[in-house]
Amino acid sequence: MVVIVDVPVEIALSRIPEKDHFESKKYLEKVRELFIEMSSREGFVRVDGTLTKEQTHRQVEERVHSLLDNSPLLD
C-alpha cells in the first residue's frame, strides 16, 4: 500500500518553512497531478492532507486496518 497525502499546492507552499527551487508553484502542481493520477491505481490510496494531523493520521489508520482486515494472508 502506498499512501498519498493530498494537499492543494497553495496549502503545501504555506507549510514549507524554507523554500528552494523545487518548491515552485508550477512544479508542485505538476507533481500533485502525477500523484493524483497514481492514486487511482491498485495499491495506492489518497487521503485528505488538509485536515488536522490527527484526522489525517486517522484516515491512514483506517485504510491500513481495512487492508489488513481484508487480507487473505492474515486468515
N, C-alpha and C positions, 0 to 999 in steps of 0.2 A: 504494500500500500504506500502510495506517495500522497502526502497531504499538501495541498496548495492553499496557503492562507492568502486569500484575495483581498487586496486593498486598492482602492482607486488611487491613481497617480498623485493627485493633489494631497491626499492624506499621507501617502508614502513620503512625499517630499517634505512635508511638515514634520515628520518623525525622524528624519535623518539629521543628526546634530552637526556633522561636518561633511559637506558635500564635496565630491570631486567630479571629474569629467564624466564618470559613468552614471551619475545621477541626473542627467538632463531629462527634462520632461518628455521629449520626443523618444529618447532611448527607453525610458521606463514604460511609456505607452506601448511600444513595440514588444517589450519583454512581457508585459501583462497580457497582451493579445495572445502571445505564444503559449503562456501558461494556461490561459482560459481554454484555448484550443486543446491543449494536452489534457485538461481536466475532464474532458468528455470521454477519454479512453478508459478502458478497463484497468483497474488497479490504481486509478487516480481519484482523489476526492478533493473537492473545493469547499473551504469553509470561509465564512464571513470574517474578515480581519478588521472590520470597522467597529466590531463590538468591543467590550472591555476584555482585558486579558483573561479574566475568569470565565466569561461567556465563550470566548474563542477556545480556551482550554477545554471547556465542557463539550463543545461541538466535536473537537478532536477525540476526546474520550468516548463519546457516543459512537462515532464512526468506527473506532478501533474495537469497541465492545461488540458492535453489530457484526463486524467482520469475524471476530473470534467466535461469537455465538453461532454463526452460520458456517463455520469451517468444519469440513468432514474430517480433517486431521485431528481434531480435538474430541471426537466421539469415542 
